[in-house]
Amino acid sequence: MREQLQVLREKAFLVGAYLRDQNFDKREDHLLELMALTETAGAIVVGRTQQRLNRRHPATYIGSGKAQELAEAVERLGADVVIFDNDLSPGQIRELEEIIKTKVLDRSELILDIFATRAQTKQAKLQVELAQLEYTYPRLTRMWSHLDTVTAAGGGTAVGGVGGIGTRGTGEKQLEIDRRLVSKRITELKRELETIDKRKLREIDGRKDFYTLCIVGYTNAGKSTLMNALTKADVYVENKLFATLDTRTRKWQADSGVEVLLSDTVGFVSKLPHHLVASFKATLEEALSADLLLHVVDASSPQVFEQIQSVEHVLKEIGCGKKEILTLLNKSDTICDRRLFDTLQTVHPEAIAISAKTGMNLDQLAAAVAKKVRGGHVHFRVRINAADGKPLSFLRAHAQHLNERYDGDVVEIEATLGKNQLIQLRKLGVTDYELI
């Protein structure tokens, strides 16, 4: 009997409603991403429908007639939940649930639910909880149809009311209590995350001596696999959306004398909830402070151009729109549509086709990063006090053709360094050097 037992998975019916002024083509399946998100959340997709709207219906978003058709389809397929590829108001969710007679979720709720199941560290859990509460707070108004007043004067019991001594009076509505509790918790979470943000900024500030790279990209594009391949970081990898939420930073020896710091970030999706972006500010701070972004693209995906657009949109939203980006066409060893891949390479001629899983062309990636770090070679001569350990250790770690000669307490050095590395040397206080 034990071998026959299995965990029941919810059956989901997906709905996509798109306005006429949006880019909508009936021949395309606009629900593929929502389907992947739903399966990541642990449900089975049993049906889906998509329609074009002239306008949003204020009560049900899709109109009463379509809602009734949806109710019939849900009953026929035995679905447990209906998930919309749109953001719905609380009133719309309530009306739809009354018509369909089953649970209704919107896109943002689904993504927040996935993040909640993926959060492992304290920081990630706090970030997800804050995003959930900020999403819920303005939606409290029409969520309650019970306990209109939970504390009030009088009452037929000996204690004189539901709350007992100290709670009798004009009364306080359930909504007011919930709003007060949620507001208080949001304030507490923001205070805790502010402390984490400050610590994170101190960590990032301490990396000024290093050239920093940050891996960004659409969720499930292979960012963590690439991180593991380059640094042996042992980051958790799974073929699921948002497999990892936490940032990890590791040293990577891209080439002889070129050591950089490489950071991984949370994956992006299209229409990422604004509250989630705001809550993960500390995590996304890695991208803001990076010298170079490695944009990992799933080149095998039929929606590759839409995914690139989504990532670029989020990068602009967090202030990284003008950052230098190196595009990596990952999973190039599993290409099915060769014409799509050729178009991708035409649109992004500087991109490097790689496979993080097999290691294909990772040497080309390392060479490209080393070239970016060096920014061209400079041969120079400099005199440094022998007791000045930081610049000396920097030159010994990064310079090429290093030649040292001691003159009392001073070390005279001739070396070759990249132009960008020379900037880092100046940050260490070495400004009096001679180009030769």
BELRAKA-V893884 format. One record per residue. N is the residue number from 1. RES is the residue in three letters. PHI is phi in whole degrees, -180 to 180 (NA if undefined). PSI is psi in radians with two decimals (none if undefined). BURIAL is b if it has 9 or more other ideal C-beta (glycine too) atoms within 8 Angstrom, else e. Layout:
n->N res->RES phi->PHI psi->PSI burial->BURIAL
n->N res->RES phi->PHI psi->PSI burial->BURIAL
This chain:
n->1 res->MET phi->NA psi->-0.70 burial->e
n->2 res->ARG phi->-62 psi->-0.67 burial->e
n->3 res->GLU phi->-68 psi->-0.40 burial->e
n->4 res->GLN phi->-87 psi->-0.26 burial->e
n->5 res->LEU phi->-72 psi->2.47 burial->e
n->6 res->GLN phi->-147 psi->2.66 burial->e
n->7 res->VAL phi->-73 psi->2.27 burial->e
n->8 res->LEU phi->-75 psi->2.34 burial->e
n->9 res->ARG phi->-106 psi->2.45 burial->e
n->10 res->GLU phi->-65 psi->2.53 burial->b
n->11 res->LYS phi->-97 psi->2.17 burial->b
n->12 res->ALA phi->-113 psi->2.48 burial->b
n->13 res->PHE phi->-115 psi->2.21 burial->b
n->14 res->LEU phi->-100 psi->2.47 burial->b
n->15 res->VAL phi->-132 psi->2.28 burial->b
n->16 res->GLY phi->-125 psi->2.14 burial->b
n->17 res->ALA phi->-123 psi->2.12 burial->b
n->18 res->TYR phi->-126 psi->2.35 burial->b
n->19 res->LEU phi->-71 psi->2.71 burial->b
n->20 res->ARG phi->-64 psi->-0.51 burial->e
n->21 res->ASP phi->-80 psi->-0.09 burial->e
n->22 res->GLN phi->-87 psi->2.77 burial->e
n->23 res->ASN phi->-73 psi->1.73 burial->e
n->24 res->PHE phi->-131 psi->2.23 burial->b
n->25 res->ASP phi->-129 psi->2.09 burial->e
n->26 res->LYS phi->-61 psi->-0.43 burial->e
n->27 res->ARG phi->-74 psi->-0.33 burial->e
n->28 res->GLU phi->-93 psi->2.65 burial->e
n->29 res->ASP phi->-98 psi->1.75 burial->e
n->30 res->HIS phi->-80 psi->-0.04 burial->b
n->31 res->LEU phi->-103 psi->0.14 burial->b
n->32 res->LEU phi->-61 psi->-0.75 burial->e
n->33 res->GLU phi->-67 psi->-0.74 burial->b
n->34 res->LEU phi->-63 psi->-0.62 burial->b
n->35 res->MET phi->-64 psi->-0.76 burial->b
n->36 res->ALA phi->-64 psi->-0.70 burial->b
n->37 res->LEU phi->-64 psi->-0.72 burial->b
n->38 res->THR phi->-64 psi->-0.77 burial->b
n->39 res->GLU phi->-67 psi->-0.61 burial->b
n->40 res->THR phi->-63 psi->-0.62 burial->b
n->41 res->ALA phi->-74 psi->-0.15 burial->b
n->42 res->GLY phi->101 psi->0.19 burial->e
n->43 res->ALA phi->-103 psi->2.86 burial->b
n->44 res->ILE phi->-108 psi->2.23 burial->e
n->45 res->VAL phi->-82 psi->2.05 burial->b
n->46 res->VAL phi->-106 psi->-0.18 burial->b
n->47 res->GLY phi->-173 psi->2.81 burial->b
n->48 res->ARG phi->-158 psi->2.68 burial->b
n->49 res->THR phi->-149 psi->2.57 burial->b
n->50 res->GLN phi->-138 psi->2.51 burial->b
n->51 res->GLN phi->-143 psi->2.83 burial->b
n->52 res->ARG phi->-105 psi->2.32 burial->e
n->53 res->LEU phi->-114 psi->2.51 burial->b
n->54 res->ASN phi->-77 psi->-0.61 burial->e
n->55 res->ARG phi->-158 psi->2.82 burial->e
n->56 res->ARG phi->-78 psi->2.31 burial->e
n->57 res->HIS phi->-78 psi->2.18 burial->b
n->58 res->PRO phi->-61 psi->-0.52 burial->e
n->59 res->ALA phi->-89 psi->-0.77 burial->e
n->60 res->THR phi->-126 psi->0.05 burial->b
n->61 res->TYR phi->70 psi->-0.78 burial->b
n->62 res->ILE phi->-103 psi->-0.10 burial->b
n->63 res->GLY phi->96 psi->2.63 burial->b
n->64 res->SER phi->-67 psi->-0.66 burial->b
n->65 res->GLY phi->-63 psi->-0.81 burial->e
n->66 res->LYS phi->-67 psi->-0.61 burial->b
n->67 res->ALA phi->-64 psi->-0.66 burial->b
n->68 res->GLN phi->-67 psi->-0.72 burial->b
n->69 res->GLU phi->-61 psi->-0.71 burial->e
n->70 res->LEU phi->-63 psi->-0.72 burial->b
n->71 res->ALA phi->-61 psi->-0.72 burial->b
n->72 res->GLU phi->-66 psi->-0.74 burial->e
n->73 res->ALA phi->-65 psi->-0.71 burial->b
n->74 res->VAL phi->-64 psi->-0.74 burial->b
n->75 res->GLU phi->-66 psi->-0.72 burial->e
n->76 res->ARG phi->-65 psi->-0.68 burial->e
n->77 res->LEU phi->-91 psi->-0.15 burial->b
n->78 res->GLY phi->69 psi->0.60 burial->e
n->79 res->ALA phi->-72 psi->2.53 burial->b
n->80 res->ASP phi->-96 psi->-0.38 burial->b
n->81 res->VAL phi->-149 psi->2.50 burial->b
n->82 res->VAL phi->-112 psi->2.22 burial->b
n->83 res->ILE phi->-119 psi->2.17 burial->b
n->84 res->PHE phi->-95 psi->2.46 burial->b
n->85 res->ASP phi->-86 psi->0.58 burial->b
n->86 res->ASN phi->-141 psi->2.86 burial->b
n->87 res->ASP phi->-93 psi->2.15 burial->e
n->88 res->LEU phi->-106 psi->2.66 burial->b
n->89 res->SER phi->-82 psi->2.80 burial->e
n->90 res->PRO phi->-58 psi->-0.69 burial->b
n->91 res->GLY phi->-64 psi->-0.69 burial->e
n->92 res->GLN phi->-66 psi->-0.71 burial->b
n->93 res->ILE phi->-63 psi->-0.75 burial->b
n->94 res->ARG phi->-63 psi->-0.80 burial->b
n->95 res->GLU phi->-63 psi->-0.74 burial->b
n->96 res->LEU phi->-64 psi->-0.70 burial->b
n->97 res->GLU phi->-66 psi->-0.60 burial->b
n->98 res->GLU phi->-68 psi->-0.62 burial->e
n->99 res->ILE phi->-79 psi->-0.80 burial->b
n->100 res->ILE phi->-82 psi->-0.43 burial->b
n->101 res->LYS phi->65 psi->0.59 burial->e
n->102 res->THR phi->-153 psi->2.99 burial->b
n->103 res->LYS phi->-68 psi->2.42 burial->e
n->104 res->VAL phi->-124 psi->2.26 burial->b
n->105 res->LEU phi->-123 psi->2.70 burial->b
n->106 res->ASP phi->-107 psi->3.11 burial->b
n->107 res->ARG phi->-60 psi->-0.77 burial->b
n->108 res->SER phi->-63 psi->-0.73 burial->b
n->109 res->GLU phi->-61 psi->-0.69 burial->b
n->110 res->LEU phi->-63 psi->-0.82 burial->b
n->111 res->ILE phi->-65 psi->-0.72 burial->b
n->112 res->LEU phi->-62 psi->-0.65 burial->b
n->113 res->ASP phi->-65 psi->-0.72 burial->b
n->114 res->ILE phi->-64 psi->-0.79 burial->b
n->115 res->PHE phi->-60 psi->-0.66 burial->b
n->116 res->ALA phi->-63 psi->-0.66 burial->b
n->117 res->THR phi->-76 psi->-0.39 burial->e
n->118 res->ARG phi->-90 psi->-0.36 burial->b
n->119 res->ALA phi->-63 psi->2.22 burial->b
n->120 res->GLN phi->-116 psi->-0.81 burial->e
n->121 res->THR phi->-83 psi->2.89 burial->e
n->122 res->LYS phi->-61 psi->-0.72 burial->e
n->123 res->GLN phi->-61 psi->-0.82 burial->b
n->124 res->ALA phi->-63 psi->-0.71 burial->b
n->125 res->LYS phi->-65 psi->-0.72 burial->b
n->126 res->LEU phi->-65 psi->-0.71 burial->b
n->127 res->GLN phi->-63 psi->-0.74 burial->b
n->128 res->VAL phi->-68 psi->-0.75 burial->b
n->129 res->GLU phi->-62 psi->-0.72 burial->b
n->130 res->LEU phi->-62 psi->-0.78 burial->b
n->131 res->ALA phi->-62 psi->-0.71 burial->b
n->132 res->GLN phi->-65 psi->-0.77 burial->b
n->133 res->LEU phi->-68 psi->-0.69 burial->b
n->134 res->GLU phi->-68 psi->-0.52 burial->b
n->135 res->TYR phi->-73 psi->-0.67 burial->b
n->136 res->THR phi->-76 psi->-0.63 burial->b
n->137 res->TYR phi->-51 psi->-0.93 burial->b
n->138 res->PRO phi->-72 psi->-0.15 burial->e
n->139 res->ARG phi->-98 psi->0.05 burial->b
n->140 res->LEU phi->-69 psi->-0.48 burial->b
n->141 res->THR phi->-52 psi->-0.78 burial->e
n->142 res->ARG phi->-114 psi->0.35 burial->e
n->143 res->MET phi->-88 psi->-0.30 burial->e
n->144 res->TRP phi->-107 psi->2.22 burial->b
n->145 res->SER phi->-125 psi->0.15 burial->e
n->146 res->HIS phi->-127 psi->2.93 burial->e
n->147 res->LEU phi->49 psi->0.91 burial->e
n->148 res->ASP phi->-53 psi->-0.72 burial->e
n->149 res->THR phi->-133 psi->2.11 burial->b
n->150 res->VAL phi->-99 psi->-0.31 burial->b
n->151 res->THR phi->-131 psi->2.14 burial->b
n->152 res->ALA phi->-154 psi->2.85 burial->b
n->153 res->ALA phi->-71 psi->2.78 burial->b
n->154 res->GLY phi->77 psi->-2.41 burial->e
n->155 res->GLY phi->101 psi->2.62 burial->b
n->156 res->GLY phi->-87 psi->0.00 burial->e
n->157 res->THR phi->-99 psi->2.97 burial->e
n->158 res->ALA phi->-64 psi->-0.51 burial->e
n->159 res->VAL phi->-82 psi->-0.12 burial->e
n->160 res->GLY phi->79 psi->0.24 burial->b
n->161 res->GLY phi->162 psi->2.99 burial->b
n->162 res->VAL phi->-63 psi->-0.69 burial->e
n->163 res->GLY phi->-90 psi->-0.25 burial->e
n->164 res->GLY phi->82 psi->-2.81 burial->e
n->165 res->ILE phi->-59 psi->2.34 burial->e
n->166 res->GLY phi->91 psi->-0.09 burial->e
n->167 res->THR phi->-116 psi->-0.01 burial->b
n->168 res->ARG phi->-85 psi->2.51 burial->b
n->169 res->GLY phi->159 psi->-2.59 burial->e
n->170 res->THR phi->-70 psi->-0.36 burial->e
n->171 res->GLY phi->103 psi->2.69 burial->e
n->172 res->GLU phi->-133 psi->2.19 burial->e
n->173 res->LYS phi->-73 psi->2.68 burial->b
n->174 res->GLN phi->-56 psi->-0.71 burial->b
n->175 res->LEU phi->-58 psi->-0.77 burial->b
n->176 res->GLU phi->-65 psi->-0.69 burial->e
n->177 res->ILE phi->-63 psi->-0.82 burial->b
n->178 res->ASP phi->-62 psi->-0.77 burial->b
n->179 res->ARG phi->-62 psi->-0.73 burial->b
n->180 res->ARG phi->-64 psi->-0.78 burial->e
n->181 res->LEU phi->-65 psi->-0.77 burial->e
n->182 res->VAL phi->-65 psi->-0.75 burial->b
n->183 res->SER phi->-62 psi->-0.72 burial->b
n->184 res->LYS phi->-64 psi->-0.74 burial->e
n->185 res->ARG phi->-68 psi->-0.66 burial->b
n->186 res->ILE phi->-62 psi->-0.74 burial->b
n->187 res->THR phi->-61 psi->-0.76 burial->e
n->188 res->GLU phi->-63 psi->-0.76 burial->e
n->189 res->LEU phi->-65 psi->-0.74 burial->b
n->190 res->LYS phi->-63 psi->-0.63 burial->b
n->191 res->ARG phi->-66 psi->-0.77 burial->e
n->192 res->GLU phi->-64 psi->-0.76 burial->b
n->193 res->LEU phi->-70 psi->-0.50 burial->b
n->194 res->GLU phi->-64 psi->-0.67 burial->e
n->195 res->THR phi->-64 psi->-0.75 burial->e
n->196 res->ILE phi->-65 psi->-0.72 burial->b
n->197 res->ASP phi->-59 psi->-0.76 burial->b
n->198 res->LYS phi->-64 psi->-0.72 burial->e
n->199 res->ARG phi->-65 psi->-0.69 burial->e
n->200 res->LYS phi->-64 psi->-0.74 burial->b
n->201 res->LEU phi->-65 psi->-0.62 burial->b
n->202 res->ARG phi->-66 psi->-0.69 burial->e
n->203 res->GLU phi->-61 psi->-0.80 burial->e
n->204 res->ILE phi->-65 psi->-0.69 burial->b
n->205 res->ASP phi->-64 psi->-0.53 burial->e
n->206 res->GLY phi->-75 psi->-0.04 burial->e
n->207 res->ARG phi->-102 psi->0.25 burial->b
n->208 res->LYS phi->-62 psi->-0.44 burial->e
n->209 res->ASP phi->-75 psi->-0.21 burial->e
n->210 res->PHE phi->-110 psi->2.60 burial->b
n->211 res->TYR phi->-78 psi->2.20 burial->b
n->212 res->THR phi->-112 psi->2.41 burial->b
n->213 res->LEU phi->-120 psi->2.55 burial->b
n->214 res->CYS phi->-131 psi->2.26 burial->b
n->215 res->ILE phi->-88 psi->2.15 burial->b
n->216 res->VAL phi->-126 psi->2.88 burial->b
n->217 res->GLY phi->158 psi->3.01 burial->b
n->218 res->TYR phi->-66 psi->2.60 burial->b
n->219 res->THR phi->-61 psi->2.45 burial->b
n->220 res->ASN phi->70 psi->0.39 burial->b
n->221 res->ALA phi->-84 psi->-0.24 burial->b
n->222 res->GLY phi->109 psi->0.43 burial->b
n->223 res->LYS phi->-65 psi->-0.84 burial->b
n->224 res->SER phi->-67 psi->-0.62 burial->b
n->225 res->THR phi->-63 psi->-0.72 burial->b
n->226 res->LEU phi->-65 psi->-0.73 burial->b
n->227 res->MET phi->-58 psi->-0.78 burial->b
n->228 res->ASN phi->-65 psi->-0.72 burial->b
n->229 res->ALA phi->-65 psi->-0.62 burial->b
n->230 res->LEU phi->-87 psi->-0.60 burial->b
n->231 res->THR phi->-123 psi->-0.07 burial->b
n->232 res->LYS phi->56 psi->0.74 burial->e
n->233 res->ALA phi->-77 psi->-0.27 burial->b
n->234 res->ASP phi->59 psi->0.73 burial->e
n->235 res->VAL phi->-76 psi->2.46 burial->b
n->236 res->TYR phi->-60 psi->2.27 burial->e
n->237 res->VAL phi->-128 psi->2.29 burial->e
n->238 res->GLU phi->-153 psi->2.59 burial->e
n->239 res->ASN phi->-79 psi->1.12 burial->e
n->240 res->LYS phi->-142 psi->2.72 burial->e
n->241 res->LEU phi->-71 psi->2.44 burial->b
n->242 res->PHE phi->55 psi->0.79 burial->b
n->243 res->ALA phi->-63 psi->-0.58 burial->b
n->244 res->THR phi->-129 psi->2.45 burial->b
n->245 res->LEU phi->-113 psi->-0.27 burial->b
n->246 res->ASP phi->-99 psi->2.48 burial->b
n->247 res->THR phi->-81 psi->2.39 burial->b
n->248 res->ARG phi->-126 psi->2.47 burial->b
n->249 res->THR phi->-123 psi->2.28 burial->b
n->250 res->ARG phi->-137 psi->2.71 burial->b
n->251 res->LYS phi->-79 psi->2.50 burial->e
n->252 res->TRP phi->-135 psi->2.13 burial->b
n->253 res->GLN phi->-86 psi->1.59 burial->e
n->254 res->ALA phi->-71 psi->-0.59 burial->b
n->255 res->ASP phi->-161 psi->3.03 burial->b
n->256 res->SER phi->-62 psi->2.10 burial->e
n->257 res->GLY phi->81 psi->0.07 burial->e
n->258 res->VAL phi->-121 psi->1.67 burial->b
n->259 res->GLU phi->-112 psi->2.20 burial->b
n->260 res->VAL phi->-125 psi->2.91 burial->b
n->261 res->LEU phi->-103 psi->2.22 burial->b
n->262 res->LEU phi->-114 psi->2.21 burial->b
n->263 res->SER phi->-119 psi->2.52 burial->b
n->264 res->ASP phi->-101 psi->2.68 burial->b
n->265 res->THR phi->-132 psi->2.93 burial->b
n->266 res->VAL phi->-66 psi->2.53 burial->b
n->267 res->GLY phi->-73 psi->2.76 burial->b
n->268 res->PHE phi->-107 psi->2.74 burial->b
n->269 res->VAL phi->-137 psi->2.91 burial->b
n->270 res->SER phi->-69 psi->2.59 burial->b
n->271 res->LYS phi->54 psi->0.79 burial->e
n->272 res->LEU phi->-65 psi->2.23 burial->b
n->273 res->PRO phi->-53 psi->2.33 burial->b
n->274 res->HIS phi->-57 psi->-0.74 burial->e
n->275 res->HIS phi->-61 psi->-0.59 burial->b
n->276 res->LEU phi->-69 psi->-0.74 burial->b
n->277 res->VAL phi->-61 psi->-0.77 burial->b
n->278 res->ALA phi->-65 psi->-0.72 burial->b
n->279 res->SER phi->-69 psi->-0.57 burial->b
n->280 res->PHE phi->-94 psi->0.48 burial->b
n->281 res->LYS phi->-58 psi->-0.75 burial->b
n->282 res->ALA phi->-64 psi->-0.69 burial->b
n->283 res->THR phi->-68 psi->-0.74 burial->b
n->284 res->LEU phi->-77 psi->-0.15 burial->b
n->285 res->GLU phi->-61 psi->-0.47 burial->b
n->286 res->GLU phi->-58 psi->-0.75 burial->b
n->287 res->ALA phi->-67 psi->-0.66 burial->b
n->288 res->LEU phi->-64 psi->-0.61 burial->b
n->289 res->SER phi->-95 psi->-0.09 burial->e
n->290 res->ALA phi->-72 psi->2.58 burial->b
n->291 res->ASP phi->-79 psi->-0.51 burial->e
n->292 res->LEU phi->-147 psi->2.37 burial->b
n->293 res->LEU phi->-101 psi->2.31 burial->b
n->294 res->LEU phi->-100 psi->1.86 burial->b
n->295 res->HIS phi->-89 psi->1.83 burial->b
n->296 res->VAL phi->-86 psi->2.14 burial->b
n->297 res->VAL phi->-115 psi->2.36 burial->b
n->298 res->ASP phi->-81 psi->1.61 burial->b
n->299 res->ALA phi->-69 psi->-0.24 burial->b
n->300 res->SER phi->-89 psi->-0.12 burial->b
n->301 res->SER phi->-81 psi->2.37 burial->e
n->302 res->PRO phi->-64 psi->-0.41 burial->e
n->303 res->GLN phi->-99 psi->0.50 burial->e
n->304 res->VAL phi->-59 psi->-0.72 burial->b
n->305 res->PHE phi->-69 psi->-0.66 burial->e
n->306 res->GLU phi->-65 psi->-0.65 burial->e
n->307 res->GLN phi->-68 psi->-0.71 burial->b
n->308 res->ILE phi->-61 psi->-0.76 burial->b
n->309 res->GLN phi->-62 psi->-0.71 burial->b
n->310 res->SER phi->-63 psi->-0.77 burial->b
n->311 res->VAL phi->-64 psi->-0.77 burial->b
n->312 res->GLU phi->-62 psi->-0.64 burial->b
n->313 res->HIS phi->-64 psi->-0.78 burial->b
n->314 res->VAL phi->-67 psi->-0.68 burial->b
n->315 res->LEU phi->-61 psi->-0.71 burial->b
n->316 res->LYS phi->-65 psi->-0.68 burial->b
n->317 res->GLU phi->-63 psi->-0.60 burial->e
n->318 res->ILE phi->-96 psi->0.08 burial->b
n->319 res->GLY phi->93 psi->0.35 burial->e
n->320 res->CYS phi->-110 psi->0.31 burial->b
n->321 res->GLY phi->-62 psi->-0.48 burial->e
n->322 res->LYS phi->-105 psi->0.18 burial->e
n->323 res->LYS phi->-69 psi->2.63 burial->b
n->324 res->GLU phi->-72 psi->2.29 burial->e
n->325 res->ILE phi->-126 psi->2.36 burial->e
n->326 res->LEU phi->-110 psi->2.02 burial->b
n->327 res->THR phi->-87 psi->2.31 burial->b
n->328 res->LEU phi->-119 psi->2.08 burial->b
n->329 res->LEU phi->-88 psi->1.53 burial->b
n->330 res->ASN phi->-77 psi->2.84 burial->b
n->331 res->LYS phi->61 psi->0.52 burial->b
n->332 res->SER phi->-69 psi->-0.23 burial->b
n->333 res->ASP phi->-84 psi->-0.07 burial->e
n->334 res->THR phi->-121 psi->0.45 burial->e
n->335 res->ILE phi->-67 psi->2.27 burial->b
n->336 res->CYS phi->-103 psi->-0.76 burial->e
n->337 res->ASP phi->-98 psi->1.68 burial->e
n->338 res->ARG phi->-67 psi->-0.61 burial->e
n->339 res->ARG phi->-65 psi->-0.70 burial->e
n->340 res->LEU phi->-64 psi->-0.70 burial->b
n->341 res->PHE phi->-67 psi->-0.70 burial->b
n->342 res->ASP phi->-63 psi->-0.69 burial->e
n->343 res->THR phi->-64 psi->-0.71 burial->e
n->344 res->LEU phi->-61 psi->-0.76 burial->b
n->345 res->GLN phi->-70 psi->-0.54 burial->b
n->346 res->THR phi->-69 psi->-0.75 burial->e
n->347 res->VAL phi->-70 psi->-0.58 burial->e
n->348 res->HIS phi->-122 psi->1.27 burial->b
n->349 res->PRO phi->-65 psi->-0.44 burial->e
n->350 res->GLU phi->-85 psi->-0.11 burial->e
n->351 res->ALA phi->-69 psi->2.66 burial->b
n->352 res->ILE phi->-110 psi->2.18 burial->b
n->353 res->ALA phi->-81 psi->2.08 burial->b
n->354 res->ILE phi->-133 psi->3.01 burial->b
n->355 res->SER phi->-138 psi->1.87 burial->b
n->356 res->ALA phi->-64 psi->-0.50 burial->b
n->357 res->LYS phi->-73 psi->-0.75 burial->b
n->358 res->THR phi->-97 psi->-0.25 burial->e
n->359 res->GLY phi->89 psi->0.13 burial->e
n->360 res->MET phi->-62 psi->2.21 burial->b
n->361 res->ASN phi->63 psi->0.31 burial->b
n->362 res->LEU phi->-69 psi->-0.41 burial->b
n->363 res->ASP phi->-68 psi->-0.62 burial->e
n->364 res->GLN phi->-66 psi->-0.68 burial->b
n->365 res->LEU phi->-62 psi->-0.81 burial->b
n->366 res->ALA phi->-61 psi->-0.72 burial->b
n->367 res->ALA phi->-66 psi->-0.71 burial->b
n->368 res->ALA phi->-65 psi->-0.72 burial->b
n->369 res->VAL phi->-66 psi->-0.75 burial->b
n->370 res->ALA phi->-60 psi->-0.68 burial->b
n->371 res->LYS phi->-66 psi->-0.71 burial->e
n->372 res->LYS phi->-64 psi->-0.73 burial->b
n->373 res->VAL phi->-65 psi->-0.79 burial->b
n->374 res->ARG phi->-75 psi->-0.72 burial->b
n->375 res->GLY phi->64 psi->0.56 burial->b
n->376 res->GLY phi->97 psi->2.59 burial->e
n->377 res->HIS phi->-92 psi->2.57 burial->b
n->378 res->VAL phi->-133 psi->2.24 burial->b
n->379 res->HIS phi->-102 psi->2.28 burial->b
n->380 res->PHE phi->-147 psi->2.90 burial->b
n->381 res->ARG phi->-126 psi->2.41 burial->b
n->382 res->VAL phi->-147 psi->2.62 burial->b
n->383 res->ARG phi->-115 psi->2.18 burial->b
n->384 res->ILE phi->-129 psi->2.45 burial->b
n->385 res->ASN phi->-62 psi->2.34 burial->e
n->386 res->ALA phi->-62 psi->-0.38 burial->b
n->387 res->ALA phi->-85 psi->-0.12 burial->e
n->388 res->ASP phi->-87 psi->1.50 burial->b
n->389 res->GLY phi->-70 psi->-0.62 burial->e
n->390 res->LYS phi->-62 psi->-0.95 burial->b
n->391 res->PRO phi->-65 psi->-0.57 burial->b
n->392 res->LEU phi->-64 psi->-0.81 burial->b
n->393 res->SER phi->-67 psi->-0.58 burial->e
n->394 res->PHE phi->-64 psi->-0.81 burial->b
n->395 res->LEU phi->-65 psi->-0.71 burial->b
n->396 res->ARG phi->-67 psi->-0.48 burial->e
n->397 res->ALA phi->-86 psi->-0.55 burial->e
n->398 res->HIS phi->-117 psi->-0.39 burial->b
n->399 res->ALA phi->-79 psi->2.70 burial->b
n->400 res->GLN phi->-113 psi->2.74 burial->b
n->401 res->HIS phi->52 psi->0.80 burial->e
n->402 res->LEU phi->-76 psi->2.25 burial->b
n->403 res->ASN phi->-132 psi->2.04 burial->e
n->404 res->GLU phi->-110 psi->2.46 burial->e
n->405 res->ARG phi->-140 psi->2.19 burial->e
n->406 res->TYR phi->-89 psi->2.38 burial->e
n->407 res->ASP phi->-133 psi->1.48 burial->e
n->408 res->GLY phi->69 psi->-2.12 burial->e
n->409 res->ASP phi->-91 psi->0.13 burial->e
n->410 res->VAL phi->-116 psi->2.45 burial->b
n->411 res->VAL phi->-109 psi->2.13 burial->b
n->412 res->GLU phi->-96 psi->2.17 burial->b
n->413 res->ILE phi->-123 psi->2.34 burial->b
n->414 res->GLU phi->-115 psi->2.30 burial->b
n->415 res->ALA phi->-160 psi->2.92 burial->b
n->416 res->THR phi->-114 psi->2.31 burial->b
n->417 res->LEU phi->-141 psi->2.69 burial->b
n->418 res->GLY phi->-72 psi->2.65 burial->b
n->419 res->LYS phi->-58 psi->-0.74 burial->b
n->420 res->ASN phi->-68 psi->-0.57 burial->b
n->421 res->GLN phi->-71 psi->-0.53 burial->b
n->422 res->LEU phi->-65 psi->-0.58 burial->b
n->423 res->ILE phi->-63 psi->-0.73 burial->e
n->424 res->GLN phi->-64 psi->-0.64 burial->b
n->425 res->LEU phi->-64 psi->-0.67 burial->b
n->426 res->ARG phi->-64 psi->-0.61 burial->b
n->427 res->LYS phi->-64 psi->-0.41 burial->e
n->428 res->LEU phi->-87 psi->0.13 burial->b
n->429 res->GLY phi->97 psi->0.03 burial->e
n->430 res->VAL phi->-94 psi->1.79 burial->b
n->431 res->THR phi->-118 psi->-0.31 burial->e
n->432 res->ASP phi->-96 psi->1.48 burial->e
n->433 res->TYR phi->-132 psi->2.83 burial->b
n->434 res->GLU phi->-121 psi->2.18 burial->e
n->435 res->LEU phi->-79 psi->2.35 burial->e
n->436 res->ILE phi->-130 psi->none burial->e
